[in-house]
Amino acid sequence: MTRRRDLGTYQMLWDCAYCDTKKLLALDHRHCPGCGSPQDPERRYFPSDEEKVAVEDHQFVGADWQCAACESPNATGAEFCVNCGAGKDEEASVMQRAERSAAAGEAFAEDSVDQAKEEVRAHRRAEREARQAEYEARRAAAGGKAVKGKGGGKSKVLLILGVVVIAILFLMFWKKSATVTVDGHSWTRAINVEQFQSVQASEWCDAMPSDAYRVTQRRERSGTRRVQDGETCRTVQQDQGDGTFKEVEECQPRYREEAVYDQKCYFNVDRWVEARTETASGASLAETPQWPALRLQQTSRRLGAEREGERSERYVVTFRTDGGETHDCAFSEAKWRSFSVGQTLEVKVGGVTGNLRCGSL
């Protein structure tokens, strides 16, 4: 969680564009004391630490608004321009400088009116590009012609990418018909055999199974935990838009990873373990698929005893294309029996790969 501490409010500076008077106070000097020209809020910049002028008991009520007639800045509460008397424009808030920060104990980078003007130009460029993008989006939604310029170029690129994606998807899913002949059958049946064995295992001691034996323990690292290790602080300066800026200290908790240790148990435990697989197979529809015969050591729950585990079966039909290529497809036993050697069938194959689509049979 961020901890914030208010360090005070200070005046921004500005330089007069007419008589070149520098480092005027943005809150106190609404007009240049040298030539009387109104302050230009777009020329405001942050002072150095040595030049900061604190504002005591400042009541911030909002950013200034800029007069459309004479471009003078006015307090947000003013209904008429203090310089020329023109009425307030509610949407004419002055542009504020971007927030800046420095690490705790470090000085801020030097600021200037040139940097302020460049920031204004960059902001306006971004606004123009955003308006152009919005216009192009509305034009496209209305079914209008492609907009020329950079936006039009992007639209063309997107169109080309779309065509390429559609072409790739078409090639991936395109299927065509082909004729195949049933070339043969094969089958496999398997039974896993499990044996009751003494197995070496390990577990954190509080999760060790109750039937464990020959137990040994040792202390091992079980993970890490985050531990707060001080704070990382920075000083932030925020332009308030009324000729002042607020300085705030922001601190984020800093953490380190600390190892966590626990008791690890090593033990033996008796469990059923897959020991081998017995299989039976054939390569003819004339053969009746059989399960392999099992010879189990013993069936009691003693070390070395065996039992039957999972059963699996697979039935494959081999098809040959007119070009001599063979393809295998696995089916249920009932469907496997429905095909006869020499039978000719129409199937779907991949338009590009030529792979047989077994699901079309």
C-alpha positions as CSV (number, residue, x, y, z in Angstrom):
1,M,0.0,0.0,0.0
2,T,1.4,3.4,-1.0
3,R,2.1,5.9,1.9
4,R,1.8,9.5,0.9
5,R,3.0,12.6,2.7
6,D,2.3,16.2,1.6
7,L,5.5,18.2,1.4
8,G,4.0,21.5,0.6
9,T,2.7,23.7,-2.3
10,Y,5.0,26.0,-4.3
11,Q,4.7,28.4,-7.2
12,M,5.5,27.5,-10.8
13,L,7.7,29.8,-12.8
14,W,7.2,31.4,-16.3
15,D,9.3,33.5,-18.7
16,C,7.9,36.6,-20.5
17,A,7.9,36.1,-24.2
18,Y,7.9,39.8,-25.0
19,C,10.6,41.3,-22.7
20,D,12.4,38.1,-21.9
21,T,12.0,38.6,-18.1
22,K,12.7,35.2,-16.6
23,K,11.6,33.2,-13.6
24,L,8.4,35.1,-12.8
25,L,6.1,33.6,-10.2
26,A,3.1,32.0,-11.9
27,L,0.7,32.7,-9.0
28,D,1.8,36.2,-8.0
29,H,2.7,37.5,-11.5
30,R,-0.3,37.3,-13.7
31,H,1.3,40.0,-15.8
32,C,4.9,40.6,-16.5
33,P,6.2,43.3,-14.0
34,G,8.7,44.4,-16.7
35,C,6.4,45.1,-19.7
36,G,2.8,44.3,-18.5
37,S,2.2,41.5,-20.9
38,P,-0.3,38.8,-19.7
39,Q,1.1,35.5,-18.4
40,D,1.2,32.7,-20.9
41,P,0.3,29.5,-19.0
42,E,1.9,27.3,-21.6
43,R,5.3,28.8,-20.6
44,R,5.0,27.6,-17.0
45,Y,7.8,25.3,-15.7
46,F,9.0,23.8,-12.4
47,P,11.6,25.7,-10.4
48,S,14.8,24.1,-9.1
49,D,15.0,23.2,-5.4
50,E,16.9,26.4,-4.7
51,E,14.3,28.6,-6.4
52,K,11.1,27.1,-4.9
53,V,8.7,29.7,-3.3
54,A,6.3,28.2,-0.9
55,V,2.6,29.1,-0.9
56,E,1.2,29.3,2.6
57,D,-2.4,28.2,3.3
58,H,-3.2,27.9,-0.4
59,Q,-6.8,26.9,-1.1
60,F,-6.8,25.0,-4.4
61,V,-10.2,25.3,-6.2
62,G,-9.3,24.1,-9.7
63,A,-7.1,24.7,-12.7
64,D,-7.1,28.1,-14.4
65,W,-9.0,28.8,-17.5
66,Q,-7.4,30.6,-20.5
67,C,-9.2,33.6,-22.1
68,A,-10.0,32.9,-25.7
69,A,-9.7,36.6,-26.6
70,C,-6.4,37.6,-25.0
71,E,-5.1,34.2,-23.8
72,S,-4.6,35.4,-20.2
73,P,-4.9,32.8,-17.4
74,N,-7.8,33.4,-14.9
75,A,-8.6,31.7,-11.6
76,T,-11.3,29.0,-12.0
77,G,-13.8,31.1,-9.9
78,A,-13.5,34.1,-12.2
79,E,-16.5,34.5,-14.5
80,F,-14.8,37.2,-16.7
81,C,-11.2,37.7,-17.8
82,V,-9.3,39.9,-15.4
83,N,-7.3,41.3,-18.4
84,C,-9.9,42.0,-21.1
85,G,-13.3,41.3,-19.5
86,A,-14.3,38.5,-21.9
87,G,-16.7,35.8,-20.5
88,K,-15.5,32.5,-19.2
89,D,-15.2,29.5,-21.4
90,E,-15.9,26.4,-19.3
91,E,-13.9,24.1,-21.7
92,A,-10.8,26.3,-21.8
93,S,-8.8,24.9,-18.9
94,V,-5.1,25.6,-19.2
95,M,-2.7,22.7,-20.1
96,Q,-0.9,21.3,-17.1
97,R,2.6,20.0,-17.1
98,A,3.1,16.3,-16.8
99,E,3.8,14.9,-13.3
100,R,7.5,14.3,-12.6
101,S,9.3,12.4,-9.9
102,A,12.8,11.9,-8.4
103,A,14.1,9.3,-6.1
104,A,14.2,10.2,-2.4
105,G,17.2,12.4,-1.7
106,E,17.9,13.2,-5.4
107,A,17.4,16.5,-7.1
108,F,14.9,17.0,-9.9
109,A,16.1,17.4,-13.4
110,E,16.4,21.0,-14.5
111,D,13.2,22.3,-16.2
112,S,12.8,25.3,-18.6
113,V,10.2,27.1,-20.7
114,D,11.6,25.3,-23.8
115,Q,10.7,21.9,-22.2
116,A,7.3,23.3,-21.3
117,K,6.6,24.4,-25.0
118,E,7.8,21.0,-26.3
119,E,5.5,19.2,-23.9
120,V,2.6,21.3,-25.2
121,R,3.5,20.5,-28.8
122,A,3.7,16.8,-28.1
123,H,0.3,16.9,-26.3
124,R,-1.3,18.6,-29.3
125,R,0.2,16.2,-31.7
126,A,-1.3,13.3,-29.7
127,E,-4.7,15.0,-29.7
128,R,-4.6,15.5,-33.5
129,E,-3.7,11.8,-34.0
130,A,-6.4,10.7,-31.7
131,R,-9.0,12.8,-33.5
132,Q,-7.7,11.5,-36.9
133,A,-8.0,7.9,-35.6
134,E,-11.6,8.5,-34.4
135,Y,-12.5,10.1,-37.7
136,E,-11.2,7.1,-39.6
137,A,-13.0,4.7,-37.3
138,R,-16.3,6.5,-37.9
139,R,-15.7,6.7,-41.7
140,A,-15.0,2.9,-41.8
141,A,-18.1,2.1,-39.7
142,A,-20.2,4.2,-42.1
143,G,-18.9,2.2,-45.1
144,G,-17.0,5.1,-46.5
145,K,-14.0,5.0,-48.7
146,A,-10.6,4.3,-47.2
147,V,-9.0,7.4,-45.7
148,K,-5.8,8.5,-47.4
149,G,-2.6,9.1,-45.5
150,K,-1.1,7.1,-42.6
151,G,-4.5,5.8,-41.5
152,G,-5.2,4.5,-45.1
153,G,-1.9,2.7,-45.1
154,K,-2.7,1.0,-41.8
155,S,-6.1,0.0,-43.2
156,K,-4.5,-1.6,-46.3
157,V,-2.0,-3.5,-44.1
158,L,-4.9,-4.8,-42.0
159,L,-6.8,-5.8,-45.1
160,I,-3.8,-7.7,-46.5
161,L,-3.3,-9.5,-43.1
162,G,-7.0,-10.4,-43.1
163,V,-6.7,-11.9,-46.6
164,V,-3.6,-13.9,-45.6
165,V,-5.3,-15.3,-42.5
166,I,-8.4,-16.3,-44.5
167,A,-6.2,-18.1,-47.1
168,I,-4.3,-20.0,-44.4
169,L,-7.6,-21.1,-42.7
170,F,-9.0,-22.2,-46.1
171,L,-5.9,-24.3,-46.8
172,M,-6.0,-25.8,-43.3
173,F,-9.7,-26.9,-43.5
174,W,-10.1,-27.5,-47.2
175,K,-11.1,-31.1,-47.9
176,K,-11.6,-33.0,-51.2
177,S,-13.1,-36.4,-52.0
178,A,-11.0,-39.5,-52.8
179,T,-11.4,-43.2,-53.3
180,V,-9.8,-45.7,-50.9
181,T,-9.7,-49.5,-50.7
182,V,-9.8,-51.5,-47.4
183,D,-6.3,-53.1,-47.3
184,G,-6.4,-54.9,-44.0
185,H,-7.3,-55.1,-40.3
186,S,-5.3,-55.3,-37.1
187,W,-6.2,-55.4,-33.4
188,T,-4.4,-55.1,-30.0
189,R,-5.7,-55.9,-26.5
190,A,-3.6,-55.1,-23.4
191,I,-3.9,-55.7,-19.7
192,N,-1.7,-53.8,-17.2
193,V,-0.5,-56.0,-14.3
194,E,0.1,-54.3,-11.0
195,Q,2.3,-55.6,-8.2
196,F,2.2,-54.9,-4.5
197,Q,5.6,-53.4,-3.7
198,S,7.5,-51.5,-1.0
199,V,8.0,-48.1,-2.5
200,Q,10.4,-45.4,-1.3
201,A,8.7,-42.0,-1.0
202,S,9.0,-38.6,0.7
203,E,6.6,-36.0,2.0
204,W,6.4,-33.2,4.4
205,C,6.0,-34.9,7.8
206,D,2.6,-33.4,8.5
207,A,1.3,-35.0,5.3
208,M,3.0,-38.3,5.6
209,P,0.7,-41.4,5.1
210,S,-0.3,-43.2,8.3
211,D,1.1,-46.6,7.0
212,A,4.6,-45.3,6.3
213,Y,7.5,-47.2,7.9
214,R,11.4,-46.9,8.1
215,V,10.9,-43.2,8.5
216,T,13.8,-40.7,8.6
217,Q,13.5,-36.9,8.9
218,R,15.6,-33.9,7.9
219,R,15.0,-30.2,7.8
220,E,14.6,-28.8,4.3
221,R,13.6,-25.6,2.6
222,S,9.8,-25.8,1.8
223,G,9.4,-22.5,0.1
224,T,9.7,-18.7,0.6
225,R,7.7,-15.9,2.1
226,R,7.7,-12.2,1.4
227,V,9.0,-10.1,4.3
228,Q,8.8,-6.3,4.3
229,D,12.3,-4.8,4.1
230,G,11.9,-1.1,4.4
231,E,10.4,1.3,1.8
232,T,11.2,2.8,-1.6
233,C,10.3,6.4,-1.7
234,R,10.2,9.1,-4.4
235,T,9.2,12.8,-4.5
236,V,6.5,13.7,-6.9
237,Q,5.7,17.2,-8.3
238,Q,2.2,17.7,-9.6
239,D,1.2,20.8,-11.6
240,Q,-2.2,22.0,-10.2
241,G,-2.9,24.3,-13.2
242,D,-3.5,27.4,-11.1
243,G,0.1,28.6,-11.0
244,T,1.2,26.3,-8.2
245,F,2.4,22.7,-7.9
246,K,2.1,20.2,-5.0
247,E,5.1,18.2,-3.8
248,V,4.3,14.8,-2.3
249,E,6.4,12.0,-1.0
250,E,5.2,8.6,-2.1
251,C,6.6,5.4,-0.4
252,Q,6.0,1.8,-1.5
253,P,6.8,-1.1,0.8
254,R,9.9,-3.0,-0.3
255,Y,10.0,-6.8,0.2
256,R,12.6,-9.5,0.2
257,E,12.1,-13.3,-0.1
258,E,12.9,-15.2,3.0
259,A,13.4,-19.0,3.0
260,V,10.9,-21.1,4.9
261,Y,12.0,-24.5,6.4
262,D,10.1,-27.6,7.5
263,Q,10.6,-31.2,8.4
264,K,10.8,-33.6,5.4
265,C,10.1,-37.3,6.0
266,Y,11.6,-40.1,3.9
267,F,9.9,-43.5,4.3
268,N,8.8,-46.7,2.7
269,V,5.1,-47.5,2.0
270,D,3.4,-50.5,0.4
271,R,1.5,-49.7,-2.8
272,W,0.1,-51.3,-5.9
273,V,2.5,-50.4,-8.8
274,E,2.2,-51.1,-12.5
275,A,4.8,-53.8,-13.2
276,R,4.2,-55.0,-16.7
277,T,1.7,-55.1,-19.6
278,E,0.5,-58.3,-21.2
279,T,-0.7,-57.9,-24.8
280,A,-2.5,-59.9,-27.5
281,S,-2.7,-58.9,-31.1
282,G,-3.8,-60.0,-34.6
283,A,-3.8,-58.9,-38.2
284,S,-6.9,-60.4,-39.6
285,L,-10.6,-59.9,-39.5
286,A,-10.9,-63.7,-39.4
287,E,-9.3,-63.8,-36.0
288,T,-11.5,-63.3,-32.9
289,P,-9.8,-60.7,-30.7
290,Q,-8.9,-62.3,-27.3
291,W,-7.6,-60.8,-24.1
292,P,-4.1,-62.0,-23.1
293,A,-4.0,-64.9,-20.6
294,L,-2.7,-63.7,-17.2
295,R,-0.5,-65.6,-14.9
296,L,-0.5,-63.7,-11.6
297,Q,2.0,-64.5,-8.9
298,Q,-0.5,-64.4,-6.1
299,T,-3.7,-62.5,-5.3
300,S,-3.3,-61.8,-1.6
301,R,-2.3,-58.4,-0.3
302,R,1.3,-59.3,0.4
303,L,4.6,-57.9,-1.0
304,G,5.1,-59.4,-4.5
305,A,1.4,-60.1,-5.0
306,E,-0.1,-59.2,-8.4
307,R,-3.5,-58.1,-9.7
308,E,-5.1,-57.1,-12.9
309,G,-5.0,-53.4,-13.7
310,E,-6.5,-51.4,-16.5
311,R,-7.5,-52.9,-19.8
312,S,-7.2,-51.2,-23.2
313,E,-8.1,-52.2,-26.8
314,R,-7.5,-50.8,-30.3
315,Y,-9.0,-51.8,-33.6
316,V,-7.3,-50.4,-36.8
317,V,-8.3,-50.6,-40.4
318,T,-5.7,-49.9,-43.1
319,F,-6.9,-48.1,-46.3
320,R,-4.9,-47.7,-49.5
321,T,-5.4,-44.8,-51.9
322,D,-5.3,-45.0,-55.7
323,G,-1.7,-43.7,-55.5
324,G,-0.6,-46.6,-53.3
325,E,-0.4,-44.6,-50.0
326,T,-1.7,-46.3,-46.9
327,H,-3.6,-44.7,-44.0
328,D,-4.6,-46.2,-40.6
329,C,-7.9,-45.4,-38.9
330,A,-8.9,-46.6,-35.4
331,F,-12.6,-47.5,-34.8
332,S,-14.8,-49.2,-32.3
333,E,-14.8,-53.0,-32.6
334,A,-18.3,-53.1,-34.1
335,K,-17.4,-50.6,-36.8
336,W,-14.0,-52.2,-37.4
337,R,-15.9,-55.4,-38.3
338,S,-18.1,-53.6,-40.8
339,F,-15.2,-53.1,-43.2
340,S,-14.2,-55.9,-45.5
341,V,-10.9,-56.3,-47.4
342,G,-11.1,-55.1,-50.9
343,Q,-14.1,-52.8,-50.2
344,T,-14.0,-49.4,-52.0
345,L,-15.1,-46.3,-50.3
346,E,-15.5,-42.5,-50.9
347,V,-13.7,-40.5,-48.2
348,K,-12.6,-37.0,-47.5
349,V,-8.9,-36.1,-47.5
350,G,-7.0,-32.9,-46.6
351,G,-6.8,-30.7,-49.7
352,V,-3.2,-29.8,-48.9
353,T,-1.8,-32.6,-46.8
354,G,-3.7,-35.5,-48.4
355,N,-4.4,-37.0,-44.9
356,L,-7.4,-39.2,-44.7
357,R,-10.2,-37.9,-42.5
358,C,-11.2,-41.0,-40.6
359,G,-14.4,-39.3,-39.3
360,S,-15.8,-39.1,-42.8
361,L,-16.0,-42.9,-43.1
